[in-house]
Amino acid sequence: MARQRIVIVGASLAGATAAATLRDEGFDGDIRLIGAEAQLPYNRPPLSKGYLRQQERFEDQLVKPAGYYAEQRIQLTLGVRATAVFAKQKLVDLEGGERVAYDRLLVTTGGRNRTLSVPGATLEGVFQLRTVADCDRIRAATRRARRAVVMGLGFIGSEVSASLRQLGIEVTAVEGARVPLARVVGEEVGQVLTAIHREKGVELVLEDSVSAFEGSGRVERVRTKKGRVLECDMVVAGIGIVPNIELLAAAGARVDNGVLVDERCRTSLPDVFAAGDVTNHLHPIFGRLRVEHWNNGYQQGRAAARSLLGDERPYDYVHSFWSDQYEHSLQYVGFATSWDRLVFRGRPESRSFLGFYLEDGIVRAVVGLNRGGDPEDPTVDGELKAAVSLIRDRVPVDPATLSAD
Ligand SMILES: Cc1cc2nc3c(=O)[nH]c(=O)nc-3n(C[C@H](O)[C@H](O)[C@H](O)COP(=O)(O)OP(=O)(O)OC[C@H]3O[C@@H](n4cnc5c(N)ncnc54)[C@H](O)[C@@H]3O)c2cc1C
């Protein structure tokens, strides 16, 4: 039998993790990992945290050490974009003209920053953050900047605000919502996070939005819809990402806010799989969802590798993510876009609490601020680990038990 060829497009967390898992699971055929970025696959979370603050080195953020790929006979093609997939012929075209044949294809193309369509967006000093190259430009700007505007206070905007404050830069954050992050964690928890930013000196401009960036060549001020004028030397916009679906959409795959995959990471195209931020996946507990979490990139990358090798087990990982802001650590497990009750263990104002999001008496998600341990860390038997079972089992629980300290 001819050697099997697995091609992976997207050389970041999900792609590199899948490649490594293929070898761990004993796959002996050819693996080719193709990525548009020039760097070895790396982890993005430090880009809004320690790496942005120049406390951490790039080499320490690699998904796998530099020598790993050659050792494991994983052929790396970096700094090259895949431009087309021909599913019937099982071919991938790369920019530069190379055509690559595969037996099975995994697409882990992640997401890119939403286009910043505000007048003045091309001025120098206006940044978005997704890649290490973006972060290096922001880092360079922080060396001269005294005042920054952060546009959008989602998790990336919140972490960037925190890091810039920690670097001693004045920060004004402009956010459309009345309570930042309330959509994800609810008003009470959003209020706690808002209070933390205020205490740390972030000026919050809420229920407003950026209408223009102004300056001659370089950004000097931000104008808001409600008429505020915010003087600044730099701007970081954290306005969300869009999934990189175009490659597979053009090949005929079904897409809808991401590439649609089933519980085994299979797209609608034969022998084409997908994992990570790019997928809208079918989950046995949560239904269809697309998440932008490191833990999902890692876990779904592993699951996709096993599916590529014929494993029929569904991907049923209970989603989780974290966010670090200043000295505070937030952990979240589960997935809830709506809830009818939020029960706290520990008072939110104490900044050390758990919040249980319930619907019809069933726990859908749990947030922990500075409490509950890390649900991912097997050495810590924390409260959040127990919460994973509650979410997985979907049995009604007495709210009094949840709130009892
Ligand atoms: C600044 C920052 C901070 C974050 N912090 C956290 C955190 O604290 N906690 C958390 O849970 N998550 C965090 N995340 C999210 C987490 O990093 C992502 O969920 C994760 O990177 C997803 O991995 P991925 O491999 O699916 O996609 P990506 O990391 O987006 O990688 C996709 C790769 O595919 C490449 N690619 C795209 N199209 C093509 C093509 N046509 N050909 C070849 N290559 C292509 C891209 O260049 C990219 O390298 C953060 C993200 C950012 C940007």
The ligand as an SDF file (V2000), in Angstrom:
LIG
                    3D

 53 58  0  0  0  0  0  0  0  0999 V2000
   -3.8770   38.0570   21.6640 C   0  0  0  0  0  0  0  0  0  0  0  0
   -4.6270   36.7950   21.9160 C   0  0  0  0  0  0  0  0  0  0  0  0
   -4.8020   36.3680   23.2250 C   0  0  0  0  0  0  0  0  0  0  0  0
   -5.5300   35.1930   23.4890 C   0  0  0  0  0  0  0  0  0  0  0  0
   -5.7000   34.7990   24.7930 N   0  0  0  0  0  0  0  0  0  0  0  0
   -6.4330   33.7060   25.0640 C   0  0  0  0  0  0  0  0  0  0  0  0
   -6.6400   33.2840   26.4190 C   0  0  0  0  0  0  0  0  0  0  0  0
   -6.1840   33.9170   27.3680 O   0  0  0  0  0  0  0  0  0  0  0  0
   -7.3960   32.1880   26.6350 N   0  0  0  0  0  0  0  0  0  0  0  0
   -7.9470   31.4520   25.6200 C   0  0  0  0  0  0  0  0  0  0  0  0
   -8.6350   30.4610   25.8690 O   0  0  0  0  0  0  0  0  0  0  0  0
   -7.7350   31.8040   24.3210 N   0  0  0  0  0  0  0  0  0  0  0  0
   -7.0140   32.9140   24.0210 C   0  0  0  0  0  0  0  0  0  0  0  0
   -6.8030   33.2920   22.7170 N   0  0  0  0  0  0  0  0  0  0  0  0
   -7.4220   32.4850   21.6330 C   0  0  0  0  0  0  0  0  0  0  0  0
   -6.5260   31.3650   21.1350 C   0  0  0  0  0  0  0  0  0  0  0  0
   -5.2310   31.8370   20.9030 O   0  0  0  0  0  0  0  0  0  0  0  0
   -7.1240   30.7770   19.8540 C   0  0  0  0  0  0  0  0  0  0  0  0
   -8.3360   30.1400   20.2210 O   0  0  0  0  0  0  0  0  0  0  0  0
   -6.1870   29.7950   19.1720 C   0  0  0  0  0  0  0  0  0  0  0  0
   -5.0600   30.4660   18.6620 O   0  0  0  0  0  0  0  0  0  0  0  0
   -6.8900   29.0560   18.0310 C   0  0  0  0  0  0  0  0  0  0  0  0
   -5.9840   28.2480   17.3750 O   0  0  0  0  0  0  0  0  0  0  0  0
   -6.1840   27.7550   15.8690 P   0  0  0  0  0  0  0  0  0  0  0  0
   -4.9970   26.9000   15.5790 O   0  0  0  0  0  0  0  0  0  0  0  0
   -7.5460   27.1980   15.7100 O   0  0  0  0  0  0  0  0  0  0  0  0
   -6.1880   29.0680   14.9690 O   0  0  0  0  0  0  0  0  0  0  0  0
   -5.1270   30.2510   14.7980 P   0  0  0  0  0  0  0  0  0  0  0  0
   -4.3140   30.3890   16.0320 O   0  0  0  0  0  0  0  0  0  0  0  0
   -5.8960   31.4300   14.3040 O   0  0  0  0  0  0  0  0  0  0  0  0
   -4.1710   29.7520   13.6350 O   0  0  0  0  0  0  0  0  0  0  0  0
   -4.5600   29.6010   12.3080 C   0  0  0  0  0  0  0  0  0  0  0  0
   -3.3280   29.6120   11.4450 C   0  0  0  0  0  0  0  0  0  0  0  0
   -3.6840   29.2880   10.1020 O   0  0  0  0  0  0  0  0  0  0  0  0
   -3.0090   30.1490    9.2240 C   0  0  0  0  0  0  0  0  0  0  0  0
   -3.7540   30.2270    7.9570 N   0  0  0  0  0  0  0  0  0  0  0  0
   -4.9350   30.8300    7.7170 C   0  0  0  0  0  0  0  0  0  0  0  0
   -5.3050   30.6810    6.4280 N   0  0  0  0  0  0  0  0  0  0  0  0
   -4.3230   29.9660    5.8320 C   0  0  0  0  0  0  0  0  0  0  0  0
   -4.1140   29.4780    4.5140 C   0  0  0  0  0  0  0  0  0  0  0  0
   -5.0060   29.6910    3.5430 N   0  0  0  0  0  0  0  0  0  0  0  0
   -2.9760   28.7990    4.2530 N   0  0  0  0  0  0  0  0  0  0  0  0
   -2.0720   28.5580    5.2250 C   0  0  0  0  0  0  0  0  0  0  0  0
   -2.2220   28.9970    6.5000 N   0  0  0  0  0  0  0  0  0  0  0  0
   -3.3270   29.6650    6.8050 C   0  0  0  0  0  0  0  0  0  0  0  0
   -2.9560   31.4640    9.9800 C   0  0  0  0  0  0  0  0  0  0  0  0
   -1.9540   32.3000    9.4460 O   0  0  0  0  0  0  0  0  0  0  0  0
   -2.6430   30.9750   11.3900 C   0  0  0  0  0  0  0  0  0  0  0  0
   -1.2660   30.8410   11.5910 O   0  0  0  0  0  0  0  0  0  0  0  0
   -6.0820   34.4500   22.4250 C   0  0  0  0  0  0  0  0  0  0  0  0
   -5.9170   34.9000   21.0950 C   0  0  0  0  0  0  0  0  0  0  0  0
   -5.1940   36.0590   20.8440 C   0  0  0  0  0  0  0  0  0  0  0  0
   -5.0300   36.5330   19.4300 C   0  0  0  0  0  0  0  0  0  0  0  0
  1  2  1  0
  2  3  1  0
  2 52  2  0
  3  4  2  0
  4  5  1  0
  4 50  1  0
  5  6  2  0
  6  7  1  0
  6 13  1  0
  7  8  2  0
  7  9  1  0
  9 10  1  0
 10 11  2  0
 10 12  1  0
 12 13  2  0
 13 14  1  0
 14 15  1  0
 14 50  1  0
 15 16  1  0
 16 17  1  0
 16 18  1  0
 18 19  1  0
 18 20  1  0
 20 21  1  0
 20 22  1  0
 22 23  1  0
 23 24  1  0
 24 25  2  0
 24 26  1  0
 24 27  1  0
 27 28  1  0
 28 29  2  0
 28 30  1  0
 28 31  1  0
 31 32  1  0
 32 33  1  0
 33 34  1  0
 33 48  1  0
 34 35  1  0
 35 36  1  0
 35 46  1  0
 36 37  1  0
 36 45  1  0
 37 38  2  0
 38 39  1  0
 39 40  1  0
 39 45  2  0
 40 41  1  0
 40 42  2  0
 42 43  1  0
 43 44  2  0
 44 45  1  0
 46 47  1  0
 46 48  1  0
 48 49  1  0
 50 51  2  0
 51 52  1  0
 52 53  1  0
M  END
$$$$
